[in-house]
Amino acid sequence: MALVKITKLLSQTIGLDPDVVGLSQITRAVETRRVSCNLPDIDRYWTRLQTSAIELEELIELIIVPETWFFRDGKPFDYLKTYVNTEWRLKPNRNLLQLLSVPSSTGEEPYSIAISLLEAGLQPKQFTIDAIDISQRSLTKARRGIYTKNSFRGDAWQERSHYFQQNDQGYELSKSIRDLVNFQQGNVITTLATNQKQYDIIFCRNLLIYLKPEVCTQVLAAIDPLLVAGGLLFVGGSETGKIVPEQYSSIRQPFTFAYRKLELPPVPIKPSLNFSNPPQIPTTLDMQTIPKMHLSTISSAQSSPSLDLPVVRKLANEGKLIDATTLCKNYLEKYPTSADAYVLLGELYQADRQNPQASQKADQCFQRAIYLEPNSYEALIHLALLKESQGDTTGANIIRQRMSAIASRLPNSSLGGGT
């Protein structure tokens, strides 16, 4: 059915979760565009979508209905001012405060951020604000900075009305405020992964709730390397359950929904990679020559006080996959935060050709390793190649772009062949 194919295309393109957006809304948008294109039926419209990037953009514009206003929810902007005056100003080596708003919609949020920073006492030269959104129409409106009363709700508008000048079209935001935000168009699924900047604060509110779970994982994985250690991530009130607790801690301020990125110990980086010609996975596990699984006694290894991951790997290289897997799981029970152990367990699952769930379990292990060590090169390599083997080229490319971004931020000495 053409509608099913269109819905799948939207999910692949922008990560849309049709169960959240609603099939009725998608159907109405498709029908509106079909009529606008003067096409006789939905099958013809599906054909048009496949050959016209412009039409796909038009459909996305209809489905993405921006619902935002200045100082929405209030408390996050109050905390932003508190953070500036109680933390950021006190940093001995502070430079430029860099912020990102994604999605920026029609501009109310990034402009609210700019006003909050000015009210906190910062000068324009002390901060930069980048704002990203997929909708060109929303960005056009944001750059114009003219709003109707729908963008102003509650007392926040009354307190800040001096930032606007009323005219025949509505309320025009002061140019001095508009100049503080750098807007750019981009699909969040791909744009974040190729961004080379790092930010002290990222606002990503009320986006994740509209995305499929696997796309949420991709977006958060793309956001993580952009946020400095100790930086703040703001999300929507219904999105807090999507934040990875091993990587972020809640600031625990009422109705603020902000998380601080944990400062993790440095992770050894593998040699640099040629991303245009993906390498084979560097591992001592020979996937082609491992014999069929067989049982052997593991009691002596289990009782050994020196049992560690090299022992597990040695068993794997001897073809004793069941033994190695059991020991690796035992190791993780004792050391549940070992990213290396999760990588190794993922490798073991990949080598298990007899288990129909092996790929899924391997994927979970590599994801867990990345949760524990966000810059784990080996886990990222494995996960990228695994996604490619599953046909998920978009997910694989996002991971590879993340690996490239990590490598580009390292000094040259860290990209050599050393350990």
Order of alpha helices (4+ residues) and beta strands (2+ residues): alpha-alpha-alpha-alpha-alpha-alpha-beta-alpha-beta-alpha-beta-alpha-beta-beta-alpha-beta-alpha-beta-alpha-beta-beta-beta-alpha-alpha-alpha-alpha-alpha-alpha-alpha
